[in-house]
Amino acid sequence: MILAVVYVTALFFIWAFVTNLIDPLVKSMKVIYTLTDFETQLNQFAFFIAYGVMSIPSGAYLAKNGYAKSIILGLIGIVAGCLIAWSTTFSHNFITVLLGLFVAASGITLLQVAANPLIASMGDPKESHFRLNLSQAFNSMGAYVGGIFGAKFLLQGPLFEQNVVITDAMKAAGLGFVTHVYLMIAAILAVFTLAVFLVRNTITAHAPAMAAHTESPFKALQSKWANLGSLGIFLYVGAEVCVISGMIFFLEQKQILNVPSQVAGFVGPIFMLFAMFGRFGGSMLLRYVKATTMLAIVAACAAALCGIVIATYQMPATPLGGSVTLPGQFVAPLTAGFIPGIAAILIGLFNSIMFPTIFTLTLERSSAPASATSGLMCMAICGGGFISILYGFTVDQFVAHFPVGARSLAFVVPLVCYLYVLWFSFAARSAPIHEIQEDAVASGH
């Protein structure tokens, strides 16, 4: 029993690790294939669109085959996606990477559908919240470790050094690093999948009873609040993804931190550490502060931080005196560029409670069945793909007129997203609420 709980908890770490590996991958692919920012963000689009495409099939598979088989198939999907990405070493084609990301994300979607209700049911019901919170802590840890791991192994070599003349040999070496990483992850997860297979009977024995009937997510389209909440999830996830996926490009700029790509890759994941701290702190505060008020506060703070980044787009990196030792043992002179840099990273702190708070506020107000509302919001996670390519397109457009401050000005995209979340928090205050009738468990993000 304990071993099975450990394995299921590890799933939260695994899918966060694989998801946040994409952030340094975005930088790697841009350099190796000489992509525009719009084309670069196709990495995120290929990954997050799987939530929109595969959520319903994943739910149907879970209902028919149960939790153990769903988890094993989800892991196999991630392994298959990693192997497809690894095959780029033979195809040398960016499309192969995108296909691998989609397949891996499809496996992760199935894992998310199954793992959250499963971990809640494995053990004493009185301790279900503890197990869920512990699993979410491992999720945040996986996000941070994935970003650091990716920076260490995907952004190594002279290809990512400052002021370097890039050659085809450097690009080939960089692609080799990428494919070797995905082959290594595939091998490790294959062994883990075998371990889960060995405890499948224990997982099945402690799995919750399957629902007799689950409503289609599309039925929730008839509810005003299901639509408003799903749009909130769509925009929140999109804002988070575009900020963190563009973080390396943003921090390495001369007017911001002026650091090598790999160092920026080490600093960027601090965003996820703040998210982890905010998740624990926010959970405690929600015991004393209304959810709508708390959501308004964090949305306003996230929007304000975006405003700081935008407002400083022309600010020179004026030396402030002294230096700072950044992760990776890189000593950087302290300049005014640290102001927008820290502002961008701090957004993670205020992102932390948005997903679960929007989710529960919507379930309490939606006139559609809880299972349908929950399903529609899970599909809305695909906003991470659509908003990220919008962000990339926006950067490309600003570069033509503001070659230095384009990435700062592009923060207008997440700013608009957070302003919607702020509006949603105020609108939700006056909306009638009801008890959530169905036992719908939100997938973690």
Protein Blocks (a to p, Z undefined) as FASTA:
>chain_A
ZZmmmmmmmmmmmmmmmmmmmmmmmmmmmmmnopafklmmmmmmmmmmmmmmmmmmmmmm
mmmnojmlmmmmmmmmmmmmmmmmmmmmmnopaklmmmmmmmmmmmmmmmmmmmmmmmmm
nccfklmmmmmmmmmmmmmmmmmmmmmmmmmmmmgcjklpghiacdfklmmmmmmmmmmm
mmmmmmmmmmmmmmmmmmmmmmmmmpccddfbdcdfklmmmpmklmmmmmmmmmmmmmmm
mmmmmmmmmmmpmklnopafklmmmmmmmmmmmmmmmmmmmmmmmmmgcfklmmmmmmmm
mmmmmmmmmmmmmpccddebiadddehiiacdddfklmmmmmmmmmmmmmmmmmmmmmmm
mmmmpcbdfklmmmmmmmmmmmmmmmmmmmmmmmmmmmmmmmmlmmmmmmmmmmmmmmmm
mmmmmmmmmpccdddfbacddddZZ
